[in-house]
């Protein structure tokens, strides 16, 4: 049985599958489109909320260093993603990468994980967007009935109409074509970046140097917690993190790391990129660098405008402007956050549909969902199915507690991709690699260690929920996917064609 559970799909076969007319996606994206997608999904409410919250509770002004640390951890994973996405330019991201290196069952597990991660992420972001729009409508004197409002804390049964409507509209845009999605994302990201830059530049004029003293506040121990809400590492080893001081920077990094979640979704668009060998590494790394720079700049501004002890938890950046006598910026920031969440929601939905499509094309999910639209060349069937399901979930469900499942799912994918780079280097050294992760195996091992460390800092309750979802996935695999696998049935498998040498694509190819 182990031979069938860990059978791998050759990279050449994965690439040939993308050329089947009924299952081929349209190649229309450039490096700029990919960078825009990356920035569009990474920059969300975190830049307006998380920066000040972590500064007050964990690191003080040194939260800027925490963003640098978190950015480095993400960069380790990004280098691994860049090699795989340029070597295996096929939809599915970590699912496809693990199928080529670890085998079918691990690939199914990571695909099942990504479906949950992106679905919950889309629903959570849609609910967050709805909250901002409700706030803006209330400021304008327009009030929706309580039955049509957000469900977190709601006292009446109802449906969050705005969250559901957003998901359905974005579903329609994704069905109509990837290039249209890229154009919409470009416009929205431009607005979002303009808002962020205005906030940074305007806030710089209200900075008081005394607020940076001390830049690294004195360390404060954290009381040990109990129960499933405590971090797993605390329950296992009895170790509790400290706030402030040098160790507080790393504690803060484990929190602000989740503001970077999303760059891995760029890899799901590899199959729709015109020159993936050159453009995928550029798009992944450029978007991560831009977002790190913006996060650091915002954290420096907000801790300079107001002493970190006085920052609010709910809206620190907006309240910092109020404290300096400029309250109108609060509405401006809410507008920027609402606009930004639109692209976050769309790109999360994009990532999920591409993973679902790739699994369907391999037979692990019904092949019905792997046929593309004859005109738009998009996976319209899984896009519509998932869009409707997520709209219903976002409309009915308060998702505050489930949001952490998105974090553990992403970190799990990081671990799998890093391990896959090491394995494929050993099993297929002949593959042409337009981009090569440096210092293999040391850098991927470091990426695995960093991701596992952050996973251990998540609550034990999150681990239990994640484990339950994985158990369900294993059951589905043995009841359906294993017997319907195209690889297992020998469909489409032929002798592997010799790999063509990759065209040079700059310094990274050398």
N, C-alpha and C positions, 0 to 999 in steps of 0.2 A: 504493500500500500504506500509506503514512504516514497517509492519511485514516482507514483502518480501525484502525490500531494506536493512534491517539490520539483515537478517537471518545469523546466524553464522554456520560455518562448524566445526563439532567436531574434536578435535585433533586426536582422534582415527581413524576417517574416513580418515583424511588426510594421516595418516600413512598407513592405509590399501590400499589407492590408489597407494602408491609407490610399492606395492607388485604385482600389475597386470603385467603379463609378457610383454604385448605389450607396457606398459608405465613405466617400471621400469628401472632406471638408474643403471649402474654398480658401486658398492662400491669399491673404490680402493685407497682413499686418507688417509694419516696419519696426525698426528699433525704437523710433519715437513713439509709436502706438503702444509698444510694450512698456516703455518707461511711464507713459501716461497712465496705463492700466495699473502699474505698480504703485505710483503715487496716489492714484485715485482710490485704491483699496486700503492703503496703509494710513493715510491721513483721514482721521475721523474725529469723533468726540474726544479721543484721548489727548489730542494736542490742546484742547480747550479746558479739559477737566483734570486729567490724570497728572499733568505736570505740577499743578499747585497742590493737589491732594497728597502726592508722594513727598513733595517738599515739606509740607507741614508735619506729616506723620512719620517719615522715615529718614530723610537725608538733609533737610534744610537746603541752602543754596547749592550744595554739592550734588543736587539732583541732576545737574547738567552732566556731571561725571558718570552718574548712573545711566543716563541715556547713551553715553559713549560706550560703557561696558556692555549694555544690552545690544547696541549696534554692532559691536565686535562679535558677540555670540551669534547674532543673525548673519553676519558676514561669513562666518565659518560655514553655516548651513548654505548660504547663498552660493558660495564657491562650489559646493558639491552639486547643488541644483543646476548651476550653469554648465558643468561638465556633462551631466546627464541630458539636459534639455537640448544641448547642441549635438550630442552623440546619438540620442534616440528622439528625433523630432516628431513625437507621436502624442496625440491627446491622452490625458490620463495622469500626467505628472508622476507622483510617487508610486501610484499603482502600476503604471507601465514600467517604471524603472525597476521595481522589485520583481515584476514578472520575468524580466530579463536576467535577473541575478539571483534572487532568493528562491523563486519557485512559485507555483500557482496558489497554494494555500496562503503563504505570507502575502502574496499580491492581493488575493481576495480580502484578507483581513485589513490591509491598509486601504483598499478601495472602499470597503464597508465603513471604515473609520472616517475617510474623507467625505463620504456621503452625509454622515451625521454632522461632521464639523461644519461643512458648508451650509447644510440645511438650517441648523440652529443659528449659525452666524448670520445668515440672511434674515431669518425671522427676528432675531434679537435686534439687528440694526434697523429693520423696518419699524419695530416698536419704538426704538429710540428716536427715529425720524418723526414718527407720529407725535411723540411727546413734544419735540421742538415746534412742530407745526401747530399743535394745540396751544402752546404758549404764545406763539406769534399771533394766532387768531384771537386769543383772549386779550392780548394787548391792543388789538384793533377793535375790540368790542363785539367780536363774533364768537358765539359759544355753541358748540355742538352738544346734542343731548348726551347725558351720561351713558346711555346704552350704546353709544357709538364712539366712546372714548377709549383710552388705554386701559388695559385690564389689571395692571399692577396696582393693588390697593383698592380696586373698584368694589363698591358695595352692592352693585346691582349686576344681574346677568346681562351681557351684551356682546357686541362685536366691534373690534377696533377697525372701523371702516377705512381710515386713512392708511394704516399699515398694510391692509390687504390690497387696497387700490394701488399703492406704490409697487408692490410685488407683481401684480397683474400687468401694470403698464410696462414695467421693465422686462417682463416675460415677452410681451409683444415686440419690444425693441430688439431683443436677442433673437427672436424668430426671424425677423426681417433681415438680419445679416450682421456679420461681425464688423464690417466696415462702418455701418451705421452706428453700431454700438461704440466703436472707437471714436467716431466724430462727436457723438453725444457726450462721451466721457471726456474728450478733449476740452469741450466748451465748459463743462461743469468743473473740471479740475482747474482750468484757467481762473474761473470765478473764485474757487476755493483758495487757490494759492494767492490770489490778489487780496483776499480777506486776511489770510495769515500774515502776509507781508505788511499790510497796513497796520495790523495789530502790533507786529514786531517793531516797525519803524516808529509808530506813534508812542508805543509804550517806552521806547528807549529815551524819550524826552522827559519821562516822569521817574526815571531811575534815581534812587538815593544810595550813594555808595555805602552808607552805614548799614544798610540792610544786608550787605554781604559779610558782615562781621559778627560771628565767625563764619567762614565759608564752609568749614566742616565742624558742625556743632559737637559738643562732648557726647560720647557714647552713653546710651541709656539702655539697660537690660530690659527684656520683654518678659512678662510673667508667662509661665508655661500654661497652656490651655489643656482642655480635656475633651474627649468625645470625637465624633466623626468630623466636626468642623475644624479640628486642628490639622496642621500640615502633616503629611504622612511621615516625613523625616523625624518629626517630633515624637510621634507615636512609636516609631521603631527604635530610635536612638536616644530619645529624651532630650534632643538638642533643640533649643529655642533661639531664633535669630535675635539680634540686637538692632535697635534703631539708632540712627545718627553715628558719628564717628566713622572710621574707615570701613568697618564691617557694615555700617548702615548704608553705605553706598551700594554694596553688593545686595543687601536686602532690598533696597529700592530698585536695583536693576532687575531683580526677579519679578517685581511688580510692573515696571514700565516696559519690560520686554513685550508684554502683550499689546502694547501700542504699535508694535512693528508687525504684528500678525497680518499676513496678506501677501507679502512679496512672493511667497511660494506659488500663489495662484497664477502668476505670470507664466510659470512653466506649463500650465494646462493648455495654453494657447500655442504651444510649439508647432503643432500640426497646421495651424492657420497662419504661420509666419512665412513670408516669402523667402527669407534667407536665414533659417533658424541657427545654422552653424555660427554665423556672425552676430546676428541680432539678439538671440536669446541671452547670452552672457551680458551683453551691453544693457539690455532692458532690465534684467534682474538686478545687476550691481548698481546701475545708475539710479534706479528708483530708490534703492535702499540708502545710497549715499545722500540723495536729496532730502529724504525724509529724516534721516539722522541729523543733518545740519539744521533743519527746521525745528525739530524737537529741542535740540540744544539751545537754539536761539530763543525760543519761546520760554524755556525754563529759566534762562538767564534774565529775561525781561520781567517775568512775573515775580521772581524772588528779589529783583531789584526795585520793583515798584512798591512792594509791601513786604514787611518783615514776615518771614516764613511762619512765625508763631500766630500771626493774625490772618493768614489766608483762610478762606472759607473752603468747605469740603465739596459743596454742591456745584458751585460755579466760581472757582478761584480767580480765573483770569478776568471774567466780567466784573466780579466784585472788587478786584484790584483797581480797575478803572473807576469804579464808583468811589473807592476810598481816596482817589486822587482828584475827585470832583468832575469826572467825565462819565456820567451814567449812561449817556446815549450809546456808548460803545457796547453795553450789554446786549442791546437788541441787534447791533451789528454782528456781534460774535454769535448770537443765536442763529442769525440768518446764515452765517458762514458754516456753522455746524450742520444746519438742516440741508444746505446745498451739498456739503461734503458727504453726508451719509447717503445721498442718492446714488453716487458712484460706488460707494462701498457695497451697498446692497446689490447693485447690478453685477459687479465683478465677482462677488461671492456666488451669486446664482449662476454666472457664467462658468466658474470653476466646477461647481457641482454637476452641471449638465454635461460637461466634457468628460468628467470621470465616469459618470453613468453611461455615457455614449461609448467610451472605450471598453468598459466591462461588458456592455451589450454586444459590441462587435466581436468580442472574444468568446461569446456564448455563455458567459458566467451569469448574465442577466438575459431576459428574453430578447432574441435578435430583432424583434419587431421594432425596438427602440433605436436600432443602429442605422436605419435608413434615413438619409438626409433629404431635405426638401428639394424637389427637382429644380426649383428656380433660385431659391436663396442659398442653397448648399449649406444649410445649418441643420443641426440635430433637433428638428422642431418637435418631435414626439416626446422625448424626455424633457425638453424645455417646458412644454405646455403642462405635462403631467406634474413635474416637480414644482412649477410655478403655482399651480392651483393648490397643491398640497401645502406648500409653504405659506401661501396667502391665508388659507384656513387656519393653520397653526398660529400664525402671527395675529390673526383676528381674534382668536378665542383664548389664547394661552398666555398667562404671565410667565415670562421666561427668565426672570432674574437669576434663579438658582441654577438653571440649566446652562447659563452663559459660560460657566467655567469648563464645560465639556468641550467647547470650542478650543480652549487653550491646551488642554491635555491632548486633544486630537492632533493639533498642529505640531506639538513637540514630539509626539510619537512618529509623525511623518518625517520630521527632521532626522530622528534616529535611524529610521529605515533607509532614507536616502544616503546618509553618510556611510552606513554599512554596505549599501549596494555599490557605491563607488569603489570601495576596497575590493569587494568580491569580483566585480566585473573587470577591474584592472588585472586580476590574477587569471580569471577564466577566459577573458577575451582581450588579450593584449594587442591583438591584430586590428581591433576596431579603429577606424579613423576618428580622431578626437580633435575637433577644431578648437576646443578650449579644454585645458587640462587643469584640474584642481592641483595646486602646488602642495608639495610636502606630503604626498600620500605614502604611508597610511597615517602619519602623525596628525595632520590637520583634521581628517575625518574622525579619528579617535577622539580628538579634543572636542569636536562638535558634538559627538555622542555624549561625552561626559558632561558638557555644559547643558545640553538639553535634558539629560536625566536629572541633573541637579535641580533644574527649574521644575521638573515634573514632581520631584519629591517634596517641593515646597507648596504643592497644591493640596487642598483638603482631602482627607481620607474618603469623605463622602463622594467627592468627584471621582476618585479611583473606583469606587464601588459601582457607580453609575456607568462609567466607561467600561468596566469589566462585564457588566450585564449586557451592554450593547454588543460587545465582542462575542459573548456566548451565543446571543441570538444570531449573529453573523455566521458563526461556525456551524450552527444547526442548519441555516439556509444553504450554506455551501454543500453540506453532505446530502441534503434532501433534493437539491436542484442543480446547483452550479457544477459540481464535480461530474455529473453524468451528462451535462449539456455542453461542457467545455469543447470548443472547436479544436483546441490543441490535443485534448484527450481522444477525440474522435478522428484525429488525423486530417481534419478539413483544412484546406489551404496550405498545408505543410508540404513543402517540397525541399529539394536539396538547397541548402543555403548558397546563395550567390556570393562570389568573392566580393569583398568590400572594396569599393572604389576609394582611392586616396582622396582625402578632403582637401578642398581648395584652401590655401592660406588665407587667414582672416586677421592679419595684424599680429602684434607681438604675442598675443595669447596663444597663437597656434604653434609657436616655436618651442 
